[in-house]
C-alpha cells in the first residue's frame, strides 16, 4: 500500500483531478438535460403532468453536485473483464466509484454508483480474495478538492512492510463532525457491506455496540434496496423509524446525499398518533400496557360486541317477503368468526352474506336476480338493522377507553391474561367523559393502534428500518410489524443500551413480536467511531448491564483523548467545554436531565453559546447541551459528561441507570472528559 500522494502535484494526481472536473461537467450536463425537458406534449392530462413534474423535480435534486461532497471516492482497476452478469467493462477497464452514476454525452460511465455489482469489490476485495482487482485506489479530499490518493495492489503477493491499514480510511473515519450525520459510503467495511447488500426478501436484525456503524449500515441498506428494487419499492414505500425527532433530524441528510429523496421518516409515536398524547404512565402501568398479552385482551374485548342472532331477518321487496331464519344468520356469523378476518371487514361482508341468502331463495322461487339486486338487499333497512344489532361498529379509542375505565369489562376480557394486580395497575383512577377529554399516554396510543388494526388492516410498506429498537415494548414492535406485514425490515439496536423498563431482552423475542421470526441476527463488534480508551472505560459497565454481550473492539489507530476530573461545581464543567471547543469539530455537554437548567445558566453566564439536540451545529456554535435521555444515537467529536452518578440516579432502577450511563459515555468520536463532584458509580471503579 503506498503512502498518500500530496503536493507538489504529480502526474497521476493531475489525471485524477482532471477526471473529477470532467465528471462534474458531465453531471451538470445530465442535470441540464432534465431541466430542459418539455412535458407539455407528453402528459395526457393535468394529473399526469403534475406527476411528471414532481418526478422531474426529484430527478433534478438527485443530480445536484454538492461542492463539499466528493463525486467519487475510489477507483477499481480490473485485471479482466467483469463477468457477463456485469456487462459493463472490458479487459483492464477502470471504474471510478461514487455516490451516484454519472455518464458522458455518449452514455459511457464516468462514475459508477457504489451500489452497482461492479462496485462491490471496492468494499470486499482483499489480498486473500482480490475478486479480480489489480488495483484499488482511495482518494482524499480537502474542502471538496482532490488532494491525495492511496493505492492497494491486490494482485501483489507481498504486502509492503509496515503498511497495515489505509491512512485515508482512518482520516475519513476520524474526520471532525460538524452538522448532521453524514454517509459512510467511502468507508463501508466488508462485514457492513454484507448487511447492506442483503436481499429485500429477508429481515435482518443488527446487534451493534456504540460506534459500530449500525445506523449508517441500516440507512445504506435502504439506499441499496432502492437501487436494486426501485420499481417495487416505489410502489410499496420505505420508512425509517427512529427513537425521537432529534435523532431523525440528525440522520435526515444521509439518504438525500446518496440521491434518495423519497424515504419517509417517523417515530413510533408518529405511527400511532390516533389520539393526542397528553398524559404519562408510571413504569409499572407502561410495562403492562406494553406487554404482548394486551393484544389478546383487546381482541377479546372487541369481539365481545358480536352477538349471535336470535331473530330472523325479513326483507320486503315489492309484494314479496323474504325471510332468513335465525339459525341461518347464526351460521353466517359463525362462519365469519371462524375465518378470523378483521372485525371491520367481517362487518362489511355480513350484509352481503345475508343478501346472498335472500338471493338463493329468490332463485328457488324462479326469479333471476343479479348483483344489483344483491347490493340493494344488502342496503335494505332490515338487513342494516340486523347487522347493527349482531355486529355493531366499534370505535377503537372508545374500546380502549372502556377497558381502562371499566373494571368489570377489563376483568372479563383479561381473565387468564392479566392478574388482578396488573389489572389494577392499568385502570384509571379518575372517570373520563370522552375520548377527547382523556389524557392518553404513549402506551395508550399503541393500544388504540392495535385495536384499529383488529378492526381494519394497517397498510403495509415494502421495507421498514427500525433504529434503536432495543427500547421498544412488545406492543410497539407489533405496531411496527403491522407496517411491514408484506414487506421486510432492518432492525438496528444494542441490547446494552436499552433504557426503558420494558427494554428488549433478546433479539429472537423482538423479531417474534415484529412478526418476523425468520429474521437473521447479525452482530457488529468492530468499533469505528468511539476511541479505544473511551470504549474500554465504558465497557466496564457491560457485565452489569448486558452480561454475555461481546464488547466493542475499537479499530482506530488514534486512542483518543480521555480524562476523568473531579470538580466542585459547574465552573469546572464550563471550563472543560471551553477547552474542548478550542479543537476543530463539535462538542456535546451531556448531563442528567435534572442538571440541564443549571448548566444552561452557567454556559450563558460564561458567554458560551449552545444548541439543543437536533439543532444543526455551525462553525460559530459547535456546543450542544444534551439531556442524558436524548443522547442515544447522537455523536460529537468531543464530549463533556457531567456527574455520571446523577445520570444513573435519574432512572427508575440501577440497571436502567447504568445503561443510560453507558450510552452517554459512548457519544464521543475523538475525546471525552468526565467531570464529577459526587463519587463515581462503583461499577466504573475497577
Steps between C-alpha positions, in 0.01 A plus 500: 500500500652832402530814704238762410619731226500872579636822343708568300248388242598169336377371170257234636339754734467746214325237290262415784418867552434532129261203513323661797456826310372315192261295715359815661449648154321183390278503809410863434408407142280215627320744728457756220356232272229425754430869560460551126236229458162628376213289630216709354438264209579184700249515782152379411329710766559735791550218751763331285671833450522555875642151557760547227592843632553359850712216363710746303550718809617197697735400219648852485558498875661156481743631238617790716878538518583577863827691507614356833401140414748302287346382174711184519712360779664195348621324189514134398731365231380156389749241380243353262159594372229467769266200458224483248249598767707818540497586132665837562873483449756336279839359587703741710213744533508762772201603711465808720272429796274776633168589658306500173536400136642761263533451124639712219315627192549165329352305792831354615535485881739744664396415858338172605239495776644338814200265506566348158628139496823612331570726802479224759873410496581850620358394836576128506816430301809402698842342451348163578211553262583781254178440303693558175610848609855602415489841670266668746554873536355719773481876466547765765321835487540833676204735475373325188841507325672172413833523685625144548478144383602167645546171313459136593649255251285201582669276243845547660602192701666693783359788701752789528670507837338708771176576312209331672205739473389773266604842624234670291239262640608587854494872420150476356372307803657748742408813302343764732121502510315827456134500404273199444607139458679428172511188286775239535495392138876549467584299812255207503679192632459144363284379791282811467476460122363147538210641701450798269469275193282231658183431302166676524309183582658438838491686830837579658558590865833672575636486856770763515673674786588871503697616198453184293306692236169316532289809426707584194481137387121507528472822299740379233303176477191705417697684232624169356152344499358806323770459236450125456117495530399853406174427320369267769587734788367799307161326513516371856703767677783512753512640853773576754384493864711670765467552877428874495485811282853610596642172374303515175618855439857386559483222237268666247774610257661157451262360239464825300882514480480157335239623254198347676228756571182295544560316829266606778609541864293466816506404866285220640287770663440651155379166368238455773382860526128417503446718807677794659747382764476724807564256785771272628510158663706390794745221418277223638200602288711553188651152535158333515357709218804419288476127563399283203222346712306823452445402136287204609314715754414748225393225260264348755356839592437588137334175400285499814285748310395227256179322606339199341161588345182373662247657260455451125549773240202578280572688176204659317539554125186609319223257593737226608646434846822305534586348836850395613465283809695566819690171468615599147617837632685323781679279248606807302630677811687192624659451160629859501636456853674176404666664200694728737480802272510859625201611707415782261544286188270235646244766587508625141463145369203411724225694312622350171484150650146562624405641159644191332278280717201703378610465136518122536134504607411725206666264254315204651178695448581536129633854501830599334658762727839654409776676697301823506218324681745353752646844569150643544409225748824561691395865539148407615406655833419163657841360403678813624313483830597134545868574429495788747355271765717194434830657392502864614762753395765551770719807539854384595568794732169450680577130538835574667342771712242254631768242582698759698202641690257209543643252751236235430547524122878471538473208743268312263737522205833489684417178683783254452722768350548765772482435872300724733801712597590565137141598426502749788828640374357610164154611616449875509406638839300800379198456272526643148207643310620454141784398274593864441516590869712194590866556582637227282855373550740380231429139603124563469550622143673172415202308643265706283718419198471129579122531531487697175687222320263240645221701339665586168830376357793743523667592170827310451819651356769331295780556750533650847818592687456501878786665689569494876262206508618376839279757674170384352231312690347185351188697406714763325674225304157377393411855387813516285449147371154595373670752270702228324281187511552443125846658493828463685684685774845602616512505880787689662589513868726420792365299793748675731342838419143405592383775735129434538351280774365274223828491300553206266650193667600320181476550125322171429221615729492841333479349151212279615302803620583675172351206311836416341609180675700405193721808536877455513700654788840648406749643749740790442784515753764713326484858627579774248374803690578477871872532593672203662548653844139621515336170397730308736386717791131476406524122456558467875123528527417210264515219760238691702266605215532231231697199620611279215497776239821530297681827580572736213863489386615836366694471174615860503871574513444823691426406864320831547499743790351376826511648848305473827503820709364587840313827527342722761220643288387615157803727450727203429242353263481826304882520495518148355256601224705811419814285486349252254352776284854608417520184289346463157163327490186469711474478879218357708439571868293206628343499844213355699175666395455662841837677472440655157346830624795574732753421230311711246513793741873450557576488127299816437680680785833400346396633160510156332224444248340159474239307306231248591514142365380491141609855425772507239845604613678777313856625486404771749296287743642151547384416853181301559348468848354150513270349765608141564155377397554636145864399447432164341604476136675840498874554467745786549872539441550586866278443801493629856300262718380663821440299819467134396329406827227758434438335163453165677281651772273658239358162400243287688744214570876447509528278194314750283712778648823318420378437146425869462851574627644257243320693227632837617856373536509385139393812309854635441693453177834657596503582869309476829531689828303362797444754779363409841464640850304201630673160510497303178273195474693207648454301179742744329759478777698195389 
